[in-house]
Amino acid sequence: MKTLIFGGTIVNEGRQFAGSLILDNDRIADIIESTETPRGNFDTIVDATGCCVLPGVIDSHVHFREPGLTHKADILSESRAAAYGGVTTYFEMPNTKPQTTSAEALEEKFLLAREKSHVNYSFFPGATNDNEEFLRQLDPHRVPGIKLFMGSSTGNMLVEKREALHRIFAIAAEKELVVMAHCEDTTIINENMKSVCERLKTDDPDVKYHPYIRSAEACYESTRLGVEMAIEHHTRFHVAHLTTEKEIGLIVEGAALGGYRDNGMANVTAEVCVPHLLFSMSDMDSLGARIKCNPAVKSILDREALRKELNNLFVRTVSTDHAPHTLEEKQGGAARAMSGMPMIQFSLPAMLSLADEDVLPLTQVVQLMCHNQARLFSLAERGYLRQGYKADITIVKHEPWIVTKEAVQSKCGWSPLEGRELKWRVAQTICNGHLIYNNGEFDEASRGEEVRFN
């Protein structure tokens, strides 16, 4: 089947130019830099006039809650939300029920996704204090890396034993796998919680105290330890959801000491997630627990430092930490309200809106959400618009709109962005050459495929 995409502005590998794409089944057959429409016989024609044509977004940090937590999200619903948001590939996290800490649990997720996922997928296996043998047996062509919780979060997968941490970093280095780590010092968090509860005489402080309990110090100390271990073991280390200005210095230093890979990617890198670029602790006055997440949103100064860093070399990826909960589960304060929010459907329009505010160029949005995701995790044949690559493509239009509850596709049924104006919307999403989302119409029969890693 041949598909023509014409009339748009192609945004790819640092350039923007008028051109067309020709797809042959699931591959990009040709990229034509011209304002003229190519001639030929095509089974599908997509008119992208007035739109930008991007590589499909790769979100390397999502929680789709299946198996075990499907009352609030599942692979079917959240992969649909991904497609609505221009995301064609996701890597899902291991804190489900059961946790993805064994070969059996990992294989179950692949089977579920093969049956249900509308877009492409892979899964992070999780490290524990005692699953060394499982990690040693991982196939590095099937998984993006190893997820490590160096601080407790949803799912209670904390690895706090130094001996276990050393073993995990050593195994990852041996297998050339990225360690993607949630970095918060649990001892500091627990001490902060105890102090706040005693001072306020409550066991559930107001949610506005969450950024002080899960403090900048807790983030810094855990990230510092992770960077030190990565340098010691020569491990590829990616800090998930960076939240503070102070941590940026650790990443810069770690990159300098940890060296670089052949593709120019530093061995020590960081991810920033969309919520920490959009919100700060001051927004808790109006949004409350809806923006409670781990690590917490921090000060406006921290948010602005993260935004500034998007144009430098050390924050390499922007993802979502998409983590749905029901609104009932979001009730309560800093202790009881669940941490996490749905974000995958609106992440690309939100980042493009930041580009409109001159936070970063449009080409850099593509770099952080597409190209660098593929480079960092050595993803095969995706993340770029290149001849012969898989035809994962997102077409976006500059058209302001207001996020409404009715627009939300996630199973939890809400978004912290409700009522917010976004400057861009996703017009079409093409996954493996197939038009799965088209201006509000969705192909429910569409299924993605398991991705591979070089």
Residue pairs with C-beta under 8 A, 6 or more apart in sequence:
1 24
1 25
1 43
1 44
1 433
2 22
2 23
2 24
2 29
2 40
2 41
2 42
2 43
2 44
3 21
3 22
3 23
3 42
3 43
3 44
3 45
3 46
3 391
3 430
3 433
3 435
4 20
4 21
4 22
4 23
4 37
4 38
4 40
4 42
4 44
4 45
4 46
5 20
5 21
5 22
5 23
5 46
5 48
5 53
5 393
5 395
5 430
6 20
6 37
6 38
6 45
6 46
6 47
6 48
6 49
7 20
7 37
7 47
7 48
7 49
7 50
7 51
8 18
8 19
8 20
8 48
8 49
8 50
8 51
8 52
8 53
8 395
9 16
9 17
9 18
9 19
9 51
9 52
9 53
10 16
10 17
10 18
10 19
10 21
10 31
10 33
10 52
10 53
10 385
11 52
11 53
11 54
11 362
11 363
11 366
12 54
12 55
12 366
12 384
12 385
13 371
13 384
13 385
14 363
14 367
15 363
16 52
16 362
16 363
17 33
18 33
18 34
18 35
19 31
19 32
19 33
19 34
19 53
20 31
20 32
20 34
20 37
20 38
21 28
21 30
21 31
21 32
21 53
21 385
21 391
21 393
22 28
22 29
22 30
22 31
22 32
22 38
22 40
22 42
23 29
23 391
23 430
23 433
24 433
25 433
26 390
26 391
26 432
26 433
26 434
27 388
27 389
27 390
27 391
27 433
28 385
28 386
28 387
28 388
28 389
28 390
28 391
29 387
30 387
31 385
31 386
31 387
32 38
44 435
46 395
46 428
46 430
46 435
48 395
48 427
48 428
50 397
50 398
51 395
51 396
51 397
51 427
52 362
52 395
52 396
52 397
52 398
53 385
53 393
53 394
53 395
54 86
54 366
54 370
54 385
54 393
54 394
54 395
54 396
55 366
55 370
55 371
55 382
55 383
55 384
55 385
55 392
55 393
55 394
56 86
56 87
56 88
56 89
56 119
56 370
56 382
56 392
56 393
56 394
56 429
56 430
56 431
57 85
57 86
57 87
57 88
57 89
57 347
57 348
57 369
57 370
57 394
58 87
58 88
58 89
58 90
58 91
58 369
58 370
58 373
58 374
58 379
58 382
58 383
59 82
59 87
59 89
59 90
59 91
59 319
59 320
59 322
59 344
59 347
59 369
59 373
60 90
60 91
60 144
60 180
60 271
60 317
60 319
60 373
60 376
60 377
61 91
61 93
61 180
61 240
61 241
61 271
61 273
61 319
61 320
61 321
61 322
62 78
62 82
62 90
62 91
62 92
62 93
62 319
62 320
62 321
62 322
62 323
62 344
63 73
63 92
63 93
63 95
63 96
63 154
63 321
63 322
63 323
63 324
63 340
64 73
64 74
64 75
64 78
64 79
64 90
64 92
64 322
65 72
65 73
65 74
65 78
65 96
65 324
66 73
66 74
66 75
66 96
66 109
66 112
66 116
67 96
67 97
67 98
67 108
67 109
67 112
68 96
68 97
68 98
69 96
69 97
70 411
71 326
72 324
72 325
72 326
72 329
72 411
72 412
73 324
73 342
73 410
73 411
73 412
74 116
74 411
75 112
75 113
75 116
75 117
75 121
76 116
76 117
76 118
77 409
77 410
77 411
78 322
78 324
78 344
78 410
78 411
79 90
79 116
79 117
79 118
79 119
79 121
79 448
80 118
80 409
80 442
80 444
81 342
81 344
81 345
81 408
81 409
81 410
82 88
82 90
82 118
82 119
82 344
82 345
83 118
83 119
83 429
83 431
83 436
83 437
83 442
83 446
84 345
84 409
84 426
84 429
84 437
84 442
85 344
85 345
85 346
85 347
85 348
85 349
85 426
86 348
86 394
86 396
86 426
86 429
87 119
87 344
87 347
87 348
87 394
87 429
88 119
88 120
88 382
88 392
88 393
88 394
88 429
88 430
88 431
88 448
89 119
89 120
89 121
89 122
89 379
89 382
89 392
89 448
89 451
90 119
90 120
90 121
90 122
90 344
91 121
91 122
91 123
91 124
91 144
91 377
92 109
92 121
92 122
92 123
92 124
93 100
93 124
93 126
93 147
94 100
94 101
94 105
94 123
94 124
94 125
94 126
94 147
94 155
94 157
95 126
95 149
95 153
95 154
95 155
95 156
95 157
96 109
96 155
98 105
99 105
99 126
99 128
99 155
99 157
100 106
100 109
100 123
100 124
100 125
100 126
101 125
101 126
101 127
101 128
101 131
101 134
101 157
102 131
102 134
103 134
103 137
106 123
106 125
106 143
109 123
110 123
110 142
110 450
113 121
113 123
113 448
113 450
114 447
114 450
115 447
116 447
117 447
117 448
118 431
118 436
118 446
118 447
118 448
119 429
119 431
119 436
119 448
120 382
120 392
120 431
120 432
120 448
120 449
120 450
120 451
121 448
121 449
121 450
121 451
122 142
122 143
122 144
122 450
122 451
122 453
123 143
124 143
124 144
124 145
124 146
124 147
124 180
125 134
125 135
125 138
125 143
125 146
125 147
126 146
126 147
126 148
126 149
126 157
127 135
127 146
127 147
127 148
127 149
127 157
127 159
127 164
127 168
127 179
128 157
128 159
128 164
129 159
129 160
129 161
129 164
130 164
132 164
132 167
132 168
132 171
135 146
135 168
135 171
135 172
135 175
136 171
136 175
138 146
138 175
138 177
140 175
140 176
140 177
140 453
141 452
141 453
141 454
142 450
142 452
142 453
143 177
143 453
144 178
144 180
144 377
144 379
144 453
145 172
145 177
145 178
145 179
145 180
145 236
145 238
145 377
146 168
146 171
146 172
146 177
146 178
146 179
146 180
147 180
147 181
147 182
148 159
148 165
148 168
148 179
148 180
148 181
148 182
149 155
149 157
149 158
149 159
149 181
149 182
150 158
150 159
150 160
150 165
150 181
150 182
150 183
150 184
150 222
150 225
150 226
151 158
151 182
151 183
151 184
151 185
151 186
151 189
151 218
151 222
151 294
151 295
152 158
152 184
152 186
152 189
153 182
153 184
153 294
153 339
154 294
154 323
154 338
154 339
154 340
158 186
159 165
159 168
160 186
165 225
165 229
166 229
166 233
168 179
169 179
169 229
169 230
169 232
169 233
169 235
169 237
170 233
170 235
171 177
172 178
172 179
172 233
172 235
172 236
173 233
173 234
173 235
173 236
176 236
177 236
178 236
178 237
178 238
178 376
178 377
179 226
179 230
179 235
179 236
179 237
179 238
180 238
180 240
180 271
181 226
181 237
181 238
181 239
181 240
182 240
182 241
182 294
182 295
183 219
183 222
183 223
183 225
183 226
183 239
183 240
183 295
184 214
184 218
184 219
184 222
184 294
184 295
185 217
185 218
185 219
185 221
185 222
185 225
186 218
188 215
188 217
188 218
188 221
189 213
189 214
189 215
189 218
192 212
192 213
192 214
192 215
192 218
193 205
193 213
193 334
193 335
196 205
196 209
196 212
196 213
196 334
197 203
197 205
197 335
200 206
200 209
202 333
203 335
204 332
204 333
204 334
204 335
204 336
205 213
205 333
205 334
205 335
206 333
206 334
207 284
207 288
207 289
207 292
207 332
207 333
207 334
207 337
208 281
208 284
208 285
208 334
209 333
209 334
210 284
210 292
210 296
210 333
210 334
210 339
211 281
211 284
211 296
211 297
211 298
211 299
213 296
213 334
214 294
214 295
214 296
216 243
216 244
216 246
216 298
216 302
218 295
219 243
219 244
219 247
219 295
220 244
220 246
220 247
220 250
223 239
223 242
223 247
223 250
223 251
224 250
226 237
226 239
227 237
227 239
227 250
227 251
227 253
227 254
227 258
227 268
229 235
229 237
230 236
230 237
230 254
230 258
230 267
230 268
231 254
231 257
231 258
231 268
234 258
234 259
234 267
235 267
236 261
236 267
237 254
237 258
237 267
237 268
237 269
238 269
238 270
238 271
238 316
238 317
238 376
239 247
239 251
239 268
239 269
239 270
239 271
240 271
240 273
240 321
241 271
241 272
241 273
241 276
241 293
241 295
241 319
241 321
242 248
242 251
242 270
242 271
242 272
242 276
242 306
242 315
243 276
243 295
243 296
243 297
243 298
243 302
243 306
244 298
244 302
244 305
245 301
245 302
245 305
245 306
247 270
248 270
248 305
248 306
248 309
248 314
248 315
251 268
251 269
251 270
251 314
251 315
252 314
254 266
254 267
254 268
255 266
255 267
255 268
255 269
255 313
255 314
257 268
258 266
258 267
258 268
259 266
259 267
260 266
260 267
261 267
263 375
264 375
265 316
265 372
265 375
265 376
266 313
266 314
266 316
269 314
269 315
269 316
269 317
269 376
270 314
270 315
270 316
271 315
271 316
271 317
271 318
271 319
272 306
272 309
272 310
272 315
272 317
272 318
273 318
273 319
273 320
273 321
273 343
274 318
274 319
274 320
274 343
274 347
274 350
274 351
275 291
275 293
275 297
275 320
275 321
275 341
275 343
275 416
276 297
276 298
276 302
276 303
276 306
277 303
277 306
277 307
277 310
277 318
277 350
277 351
277 354
277 359
278 350
278 417
279 287
279 291
279 297
279 303
279 416
280 297
280 298
280 299
280 300
280 302
280 303
281 296
281 297
281 298
281 299
281 300
282 300
283 291
283 297
284 291
284 292
284 297
287 416
289 330
289 331
289 332
289 333
289 337
289 338
290 330
290 341
290 414
290 416
291 297
291 341
291 416
292 330
292 334
292 337
292 338
292 339
292 340
292 341
293 321
293 323
293 339
293 340
293 341
294 339
294 340
297 303
306 315
307 354
307 359
307 360
309 315
310 318
310 359
310 360
310 364
310 368
311 360
311 361
311 364
315 368
316 368
316 372
316 375
316 376
317 368
317 369
317 372
317 373
317 376
318 347
318 351
318 365
318 368
318 369
319 347
319 369
319 373
320 343
320 344
320 347
321 340
321 343
322 341
322 342
322 343
322 344
322 347
322 410
323 339
323 340
323 341
323 342
324 340
324 341
324 342
324 410
324 411
324 412
325 338
325 340
325 341
325 412
326 412
326 413
327 412
327 413
327 414
329 337
329 338
330 337
330 338
331 337
341 415
341 416
342 408
342 410
342 412
342 414
342 415
342 416
343 415
343 416
343 417
344 410
345 407
345 408
345 409
345 410
345 415
346 403
346 415
346 417
346 422
347 369
348 365
348 369
348 394
348 396
348 424
348 426
349 396
349 422
349 423
349 424
349 425
349 426
350 417
350 422
351 365
351 368
351 369
352 362
352 365
352 396
352 422
352 423
352 424
353 422
353 423
353 424
354 360
354 365
355 361
355 362
355 364
355 365
356 423
356 424
360 368
370 383
370 384
371 383
371 384
373 379
373 383
374 382
374 383
374 384
375 383
377 453
378 453
378 454
379 451
379 452
379 453
379 454
380 451
380 452
380 453
380 454
381 388
381 389
381 390
381 452
382 389
382 390
382 392
382 451
385 393
390 432
390 433
391 430
391 432
391 433
392 430
392 431
392 432
393 428
393 429
393 430
394 426
394 428
394 429
394 430
395 426
395 427
395 428
395 429
395 430
396 424
396 425
396 426
396 427
397 424
397 425
397 427
398 423
398 424
399 423
399 424
399 425
400 421
400 422
400 423
401 421
401 422
401 425
402 419
402 420
402 421
402 422
403 415
403 417
403 418
403 419
403 420
403 421
403 422
404 418
404 419
405 413
405 414
405 415
405 418
408 414
408 415
408 418
426 437
427 438
427 439
428 435
428 437
428 438
428 439
429 435
429 436
429 437
430 436
431 446
431 448
432 448
432 449
434 443
434 446
435 443
436 442
436 443
436 446
437 443
